[in-house]
Amino acid sequence: MEEPSLLLSLLPFLLTTLTFFFAIPISRRKGKGVGFAAWCLIPFLTPFILFHLVSLTDKSVLDRLAALEGKTS
């Protein structure tokens, strides 16, 4: 049996790394830290963590809402 190609051997690592670098800006925009995006490095949790991050409200929207509530109170 012959050895797999180098690209094929690195494919899981590359996919995990790209997903992680995709999750970092999303987690910062949502007001979560990079540590929260690090949960995407666990293969079976990645889709659930990404779905949770995408479904959160942006931090800027929450800040503007808090400012509006402060003005009316």
C-alpha positions in Angstrom: 0.0 0.0 0.0 1.4 3.4 -0.9 1.7 6.4 1.3 -1.0 9.1 1.0 0.1 12.5 -0.5 1.2 15.2 1.8 -1.8 17.4 1.1 -4.2 14.6 1.9 -2.4 14.0 5.1 -2.6 17.6 6.2 -6.2 18.1 5.1 -7.8 17.5 8.5 -5.3 20.0 10.1 -5.9 22.6 7.4 -9.7 22.3 7.8 -9.6 22.6 11.5 -7.2 25.6 11.3 -9.3 27.4 8.7 -12.5 26.9 10.8 -10.7 28.2 13.9 -9.5 31.3 12.1 -13.0 31.8 10.8 -14.5 31.6 14.3 -12.1 34.1 15.9 -13.5 37.2 14.2 -17.1 36.0 14.8 -16.5 35.4 18.5 -14.9 38.9 18.9 -17.8 40.6 17.1 -20.3 38.8 19.3 -18.5 39.9 22.5 -17.0 36.5 23.3 -13.3 35.8 23.7 -10.8 33.8 21.6 -11.1 31.1 24.2 -14.7 30.5 23.2 -13.6 30.2 19.6 -11.0 27.6 20.8 -13.9 25.2 21.4 -14.0 24.9 17.6 -10.8 22.9 17.8 -12.8 19.9 19.2 -14.0 18.2 16.0 -17.4 17.1 17.1 -18.3 20.4 18.8 -17.3 22.6 15.9 -20.7 22.8 14.1 -22.6 23.4 17.4 -20.2 26.1 18.5 -20.2 27.8 15.2 -24.0 27.7 15.1 -24.2 29.2 18.6 -21.7 32.0 17.7 -23.6 32.9 14.5 -26.9 33.0 16.3 -25.8 35.4 19.0 -26.6 39.1 18.8 -23.7 41.4 18.0 -22.0 43.2 20.8 -22.5 46.6 19.1 -26.3 46.0 19.0 -26.4 45.1 22.6 -24.4 48.2 23.5 -26.7 50.4 21.5 -29.7 48.8 23.2 -28.2 49.4 26.6 -27.6 53.0 25.8 -31.2 53.5 24.6 -32.5 51.9 27.8 -30.2 54.2 29.8 -31.7 57.3 28.1 -35.3 56.3 28.7 -34.8 55.4 32.4 
